[in-house]
Amino acid sequence: MKPLLKATFAVFAIILVAGLGAALWAYRSYQTFLAEPLPNSTPVPFTITPGQGFAAIVDDLAAEGLVAQPWQWWVLGRRSNLASRIQAGEYLLSPELKPADLLALFAEGRVVQHALTIVEGWRFSDLAAAVDRHPALTHTLLELPANEIARRIDPELDHPEGWFLPETYYFPRGTTDLSLYQRAYADLKKALAGAWEQRASETPLKTPEEMLILASIVEKETGLASERAQIAGVFLRRLERRMRLQTDPTVIYGLGEAFDGDLRRRDLRTDTPYNTYTRFGLPPTPIALPGRAALEAVAQPEAGAALYFVARGDGSHQFSETLEAHNDAVQKYQINPSKNK
């Protein structure tokens, strides 16, 4: 073999061996990359902005110390066909995630879910305050009056009180306050329709709205969950007999900002549309946000003959069938409670 040919063959062999060695190294490196979890020891928050390309995402992962060899991510993105399907949002990258898992997390849009709990018995003002201060919501309704918020939620909704179901709601960062209100409103309407469908045949309530109003009163009057159906039964029997409901929470609601925390006799005589001591029937709107249990209690009240109840001071109530027995209970538990200890 001529010297030049030998030299050429030797160079070719060296290049081939080097190429095979590089390919083998790349293959082993890539396989190791696929098998190893992320290097972080604690969960790391990571945000992908709308329109952000895959290369920029890999650069951001590298800036967080989560990527050592960007080319490996480019190969994974191409082979998996997921690079073009990544969704914007806020993610939490746990240490056990492997590269393929992470890419699937991004492609499936499994973003961080934030929570807001609507509490049974809240007023709409309590809900609005919680919504307004939640840092993960996008606020579009700040400083709007309650009736305007109601119209944004549903043009037919005049008064928002009572129309949002108490639950824990989960949502990604950037969800609008209006969207959250609409979810809770839709859930309440569905729960109310279900309760109305299951209502007792002899109920004096004429519409689902009346059921919602009474459920809000039951929610505010109930200290023990086990008494909801009893309390609902008392109010329904009073409505049947055209007796005034005479429930303090409605009076307090009607007083509005004038209520200083101490309900007085003169307040019970101060007429407002919500004063059930001065007016017959239900107040014009709910007075709070009732939960599912309160709706169910009004739909299926406990049978009985009690027409009165008074708080015992421990969260429970004393139920009475006659005014005389009720007055005795008031004397015992409200006027002279120290004698019962």
HUHU-V906748 format. One record per backbone hydrogen bond with DSSP energy under -0.5 kcal/mol. NH is the residue of the N-H (numbers start at 1). CO is the residue of the C=O. E is the energy in kcal/mol with one decimal. If there is no record, write none. Layout:
nh:NH co:CO e:E
nh:NH co:CO e:E
//
This chain:
nh:6 co:2 e:-2.7
nh:7 co:3 e:-2.5
nh:8 co:4 e:-2.4
nh:9 co:5 e:-2.7
nh:10 co:6 e:-2.4
nh:11 co:7 e:-2.5
nh:12 co:8 e:-2.6
nh:13 co:9 e:-2.6
nh:14 co:10 e:-2.5
nh:15 co:11 e:-2.6
nh:16 co:12 e:-2.8
nh:17 co:13 e:-2.9
nh:18 co:14 e:-2.8
nh:19 co:15 e:-3.0
nh:20 co:16 e:-2.9
nh:21 co:17 e:-2.7
nh:22 co:18 e:-2.7
nh:23 co:19 e:-2.7
nh:24 co:20 e:-2.7
nh:25 co:21 e:-2.7
nh:26 co:22 e:-3.0
nh:27 co:23 e:-2.7
nh:28 co:24 e:-2.8
nh:29 co:25 e:-2.9
nh:30 co:26 e:-2.5
nh:31 co:27 e:-2.4
nh:32 co:28 e:-2.5
nh:33 co:29 e:-2.4
nh:34 co:30 e:-2.2
nh:35 co:31 e:-1.5
nh:36 co:32 e:-1.6
nh:38 co:97 e:-2.5
nh:44 co:93 e:-2.1
nh:46 co:91 e:-2.6
nh:48 co:89 e:-2.8
nh:49 co:47 e:-0.5
nh:52 co:49 e:-2.0
nh:57 co:53 e:-2.0
nh:58 co:54 e:-2.5
nh:59 co:55 e:-2.2
nh:60 co:56 e:-2.2
nh:61 co:57 e:-2.3
nh:62 co:58 e:-2.3
nh:63 co:59 e:-2.2
nh:64 co:60 e:-1.4
nh:65 co:62 e:-1.6
nh:66 co:61 e:-2.7
nh:67 co:61 e:-0.6
nh:72 co:69 e:-1.6
nh:73 co:69 e:-0.8
nh:73 co:70 e:-0.6
nh:74 co:70 e:-1.9
nh:75 co:71 e:-2.4
nh:76 co:72 e:-2.3
nh:77 co:73 e:-2.9
nh:78 co:74 e:-2.1
nh:79 co:75 e:-2.9
nh:80 co:76 e:-2.3
nh:81 co:77 e:-0.7
nh:82 co:77 e:-0.9
nh:83 co:77 e:-1.3
nh:85 co:82 e:-1.8
nh:86 co:83 e:-0.6
nh:87 co:106 e:-2.1
nh:89 co:48 e:-2.4
nh:91 co:46 e:-3.3
nh:91 co:89 e:-0.5
nh:93 co:44 e:-3.3
nh:94 co:92 e:-0.9
nh:97 co:94 e:-1.6
nh:99 co:33 e:-0.5
nh:99 co:36 e:-0.6
nh:102 co:98 e:-2.5
nh:103 co:99 e:-2.5
nh:104 co:100 e:-2.0
nh:105 co:101 e:-2.4
nh:106 co:102 e:-2.2
nh:107 co:103 e:-2.5
nh:108 co:104 e:-2.5
nh:109 co:105 e:-0.6
nh:109 co:106 e:-0.6
nh:110 co:105 e:-1.9
nh:111 co:109 e:-2.3
nh:112 co:90 e:-3.7
nh:114 co:112 e:-0.6
nh:114 co:171 e:-3.4
nh:116 co:169 e:-2.0
nh:118 co:116 e:-0.6
nh:118 co:167 e:-3.0
nh:119 co:117 e:-0.6
nh:121 co:289 e:-2.9
nh:122 co:119 e:-2.0
nh:127 co:123 e:-1.8
nh:128 co:124 e:-3.1
nh:129 co:125 e:-1.9
nh:130 co:126 e:-2.1
nh:131 co:127 e:-2.6
nh:132 co:128 e:-2.7
nh:133 co:129 e:-1.5
nh:134 co:131 e:-1.1
nh:137 co:134 e:-0.9
nh:138 co:175 e:-2.9
nh:139 co:137 e:-0.6
nh:140 co:138 e:-0.6
nh:144 co:141 e:-1.9
nh:149 co:145 e:-2.1
nh:150 co:146 e:-2.4
nh:151 co:147 e:-1.8
nh:152 co:148 e:-1.9
nh:153 co:149 e:-2.0
nh:154 co:150 e:-2.6
nh:157 co:154 e:-2.7
nh:158 co:156 e:-0.7
nh:163 co:160 e:-2.0
nh:165 co:184 e:-2.0
nh:166 co:290 e:-0.5
nh:167 co:165 e:-0.6
nh:169 co:116 e:-2.9
nh:169 co:167 e:-0.6
nh:171 co:114 e:-2.2
nh:173 co:112 e:-0.5
nh:174 co:136 e:-2.9
nh:175 co:172 e:-1.7
nh:177 co:138 e:-2.1
nh:180 co:176 e:-1.8
nh:181 co:177 e:-2.5
nh:182 co:178 e:-2.5
nh:183 co:179 e:-1.9
nh:184 co:180 e:-2.3
nh:185 co:181 e:-2.5
nh:186 co:182 e:-2.5
nh:187 co:183 e:-2.4
nh:188 co:184 e:-1.9
nh:189 co:185 e:-2.4
nh:190 co:186 e:-2.0
nh:191 co:187 e:-2.6
nh:192 co:188 e:-3.0
nh:193 co:189 e:-2.3
nh:194 co:190 e:-2.0
nh:195 co:191 e:-2.3
nh:196 co:192 e:-2.7
nh:197 co:193 e:-2.0
nh:198 co:194 e:-1.2
nh:199 co:196 e:-1.2
nh:200 co:299 e:-2.2
nh:203 co:200 e:-1.5
nh:211 co:207 e:-1.6
nh:212 co:208 e:-2.2
nh:213 co:209 e:-2.3
nh:214 co:210 e:-2.5
nh:215 co:211 e:-2.5
nh:216 co:212 e:-1.9
nh:217 co:213 e:-1.4
nh:218 co:214 e:-2.6
nh:219 co:215 e:-2.4
nh:220 co:216 e:-1.6
nh:221 co:217 e:-1.9
nh:222 co:218 e:-1.5
nh:223 co:221 e:-0.5
nh:227 co:224 e:-2.0
nh:228 co:225 e:-1.4
nh:231 co:227 e:-2.8
nh:232 co:228 e:-2.7
nh:233 co:229 e:-2.0
nh:234 co:230 e:-2.1
nh:235 co:231 e:-2.1
nh:236 co:232 e:-2.4
nh:237 co:233 e:-2.3
nh:238 co:234 e:-2.1
nh:239 co:235 e:-2.2
nh:240 co:236 e:-2.2
nh:241 co:237 e:-1.7
nh:242 co:239 e:-1.3
nh:243 co:238 e:-3.2
nh:246 co:276 e:-1.9
nh:250 co:247 e:-0.9
nh:251 co:247 e:-1.0
nh:252 co:248 e:-2.5
nh:253 co:249 e:-2.1
nh:254 co:250 e:-2.2
nh:255 co:251 e:-1.7
nh:256 co:252 e:-1.0
nh:256 co:253 e:-0.6
nh:258 co:255 e:-1.8
nh:259 co:256 e:-1.6
nh:263 co:261 e:-0.5
nh:264 co:262 e:-0.5
nh:267 co:264 e:-0.6
nh:268 co:264 e:-1.3
nh:269 co:265 e:-1.0
nh:270 co:266 e:-0.7
nh:270 co:267 e:-0.6
nh:271 co:269 e:-0.8
nh:275 co:272 e:-1.7
nh:276 co:274 e:-1.1
nh:278 co:275 e:-0.6
nh:279 co:275 e:-1.4
nh:286 co:161 e:-0.5
nh:289 co:122 e:-2.4
nh:290 co:288 e:-0.8
nh:295 co:291 e:-1.9
nh:296 co:292 e:-2.6
nh:297 co:293 e:-2.1
nh:298 co:294 e:-1.9
nh:299 co:295 e:-2.0
nh:300 co:296 e:-2.5
nh:301 co:298 e:-0.5
nh:302 co:229 e:-1.8
nh:307 co:320 e:-2.2
nh:308 co:320 e:-1.9
nh:310 co:318 e:-1.7
nh:312 co:316 e:-2.6
nh:313 co:316 e:-0.6
nh:318 co:310 e:-3.0
nh:319 co:317 e:-0.6
nh:320 co:308 e:-2.2
nh:326 co:322 e:-2.0
nh:327 co:323 e:-2.8
nh:328 co:324 e:-2.0
nh:329 co:325 e:-1.9
nh:330 co:326 e:-2.6
nh:331 co:327 e:-2.4
nh:332 co:328 e:-2.2
nh:333 co:329 e:-3.0
nh:334 co:330 e:-2.5
nh:335 co:330 e:-2.1
nh:336 co:331 e:-2.3
nh:339 co:336 e:-1.1
nh:340 co:337 e:-1.6
nh:341 co:338 e:-1.1
//
